[in-house]
Amino acid sequence: NSERQEYSVGEYVTLGRYPQTATGDDNTPIEWLVLENDGETALLISRYALDCQQYNTVYESTTWEQCTLRSWLNDEFYNRAFDTKERKRIVKSNVSADKNPLYSTNPGNATKDNVFLLSVVEAEKYFKSDEARMCAATDYAIQQGVYKYDDYTIDGREIDGRENCLWWLRSPGSN
């Protein structure tokens, strides 16, 4: 396939477009870090925090399967970020309902998703340290209200000249 990109673990690839400037009137290519590649499929994570969304719009106990963020990612974000041709390249994944090792909270059921958050187990597998897990926010995400986290920097520096922020995992917390 002449369009097939090489997906080497640890490298960045571009796929899709999403606003990344403060005004939100751009359509900037999304950079993805390749976390895993088995030769057939690759697991990617966005290089930057792209937007700011609640895990669930109602303050109540919920699972990844039921949360509004899952719906938003697999509908609004998916259809806005990827064109028809790109969506054909995205494989619907079996997403496990991993427990959070710190809590006995029920993680719910496994799901099938085009876009999903990492679990605690996956985040620790692919990012070996707190520093490696740091996330830099786009200007658009900051304008959308992303929670900036000034306490976490790399040797006092922002990541890639961008402010650091918190990012969601799909594993449940204490409730």
N, C-alpha and C positions, 0 to 999 in steps of 0.2 A: 504494500500500500504506500503510495508516494506521499501521503499525508501523515503517515505514522511517525510520531516523534519518538526519539530515544528517551526512555524514562529510566534514568540512572539514579539509584538511591543516593540521597544527599544533594542532588542537583535541583535546580528550579526549571519549571516548564511554564508556559502560558496557555491558558484555556479559559475562554469566556471573557466577559467585560463587565465592569461594575463601577459606579461612581467612586472616586477616591479623593477628589478635591473638596475643599470646604464648601464650595457653592453647590456641589452635587450635580453640576450640569455637564460633566464629562462622562466618558464611557471608556475608561482605562482598562487595558488588558490585566487580567488577574494572574498574579504569579503564584505558583503552587510548589511546595517542597515535596519531593518524592520520598515517601516514608518506606515504601516496600514495593517490590516488583517481582512477580513470580514468572515473568516471561509472557503471560497472557493478560494479566490485569495489574494495575498499579494503584496503590493507596496514596492519595495526595492530601495535603493540608495547606490552606491558604497561608501565604507568607505573612500577611498582615491581617489584623482585625478589620473587616470590611464594613461592618454595620454594628448597630447597637439594638438588641432586641431582648425583651424579657424572656426568661425560661418558660414562664407561663403567665398569661395576662391576668389570671385570677390567683390571688394569694391563697393557695391551698396545696395540700400534699398531692403530688402527681408523679408520674413516671415519664420516662423518655417517650414511651409509646403514646401517652395521652397529652403531652405538653404542647402548647401552642407554638413553641420554637421549632419543633419537628415539622409541624404543618407549614409554617412560614418558609423554612429552608427548602422543603420539597415541593413547594408550590410557587410562592411569590419570588423568592430568591432564585430558584432553579430556572424558572421561565424568564426572568429578567436577565440573569447572568449568561445564560447559554442559548445560542441560536439552535434551530432545528437540527442542523448538521452536527453540532457539538453534543447535543442531547443524545444523539444516536451512539456516540462514543462512550457515554457514561453508563456503567454497568450498575444495575440495581443490586445492592449488596445485602447479604444477610448480616444484620447488625445484632450482636449478642447483647443480652441484658446482664452485663457484668455488675456484680455487687461492689460496693465501695468497701475496701478492706477494713476501714475504720468504723463502719456502722453495720448493723444488721437489718437496715431498711430494705424492704422488698423492692428490687429493681424493675419489677414488671416483666413483660414478655419481650422476646426477641422481635425485631421488626425487619422489614425490607425497605431500604431507603436508597435514593439516589445521592442524597447529601445528608451527612450526619456528623455529630460531634464525637470526639474520641471519648472513651471511658477512662476512668482513673488508671486502670491496668494498662491500657494502650498508651496513655500519655507518659507513664513511667517507663514503658518499654521503648518508645521511640525517642524520648527526650530524657537523658540520663541524669540531669541535674535541674535544680530550680532555675539556674541561669539559662540553660538550654530551653526551658519551657517558657521563657519570657516572650511576650507578644507585643509587637509594635502596632499602633493604631494608625489607620489612614486619617487624613484630615476630615474626610466625610464621616467616619465612625465617631470622631471626636465631636463633630457638629451634631451628630445624632444622640449624643449623651453618654458615650462610652465612659466607664469609670477609669480615669487615669490613675496610675499608681506610681507616684514619685519615689516611693521607698525602694523600689526595685529597679536598679540600673546595672549595667555592666561596667564595673570600675567607675561609677559615677557618670557614665555616659548614657544617653538615650540609645535605643537600638536603631541602627540605620538612620540616625538623625530624627527619629520619630519618638513620640511619647509612648511609654509603656502602659499597658492596660491589663485588666483582668479578662479572662475568657472562660466560657462555659465548658463543662464536661457533661456527658449524658448520665453518668453514674449518680445515684441519689446521695444526698447528704444525710443528716441525722433524721430528717422527716420528709 
